[in-house]
Amino acid sequence: MVEDQAQESPSPRKGPNRAQVLRHLRRAQAVAVRAVAMGHHPFGAILVGPDHETVLLEQGNESAVNHAEAVLARSADTNFTPEFLWGCTLYTTVEPCAMCAATQYWANIGRLVYGMDERRLLLLTTSSTENPTLDVPARYIYAHGQKPIEVIGPVPEVEAEIAELHRAFWQGPLAP
């Protein structure tokens, strides 16, 4: 039934171009930098409308259970219809964990773009007790669902700058 809704949606399934991908990932990175300035972990996410230009929501990490992507997806679910969200894209600095990927799935956000993958994050967090990374790729979560969530990532052009923020946070002088 959800697939039928998605196919009937007026939102095009044409994906973003490379310039849009890079611009939006860098904006998500700016949200992550702001999260760090507010005393939170360095994760940022934005929701972009079906036009691939309009930023509808942005969210930094809040806590161990209020990850940027999950909070953003719940807010999107509250404020937009499932049909509209199917044409939207969730941009995030790091590949969503299992909780966040599932929340995106249930919110009906049809596309994910991430800059750095979860396995690289694990190398940078060095198994920090503050970020016990699950080795469950978002693609794995979506492959076990009934909706074809499109996934773009990791994105090499921004991966190094995202990794540097995480390296500085998890391994630097202010490391948790």
Salt bridges, closest charged atoms under 4 A:
GLU53 OE1 - ARG23 NH2 2.62
GLU58 OE1 - ARG27 NE 3.01
GLU58 OE2 - ARG34 NH2 2.68
GLU130 OE1 - HIS41 NE2 2.83
ASP135 OD1 - ARG119 NE 2.90
GLU150 OE1 - ARG111 NE 2.75
GLU157 OE1 - ARG18 NH2 2.87
GLU159 OE2 - ARG120 NH1 3.38
GLU161 OE2 - ARG26 NE 3.18
GLU164 OE2 - ARG167 NH2 2.74
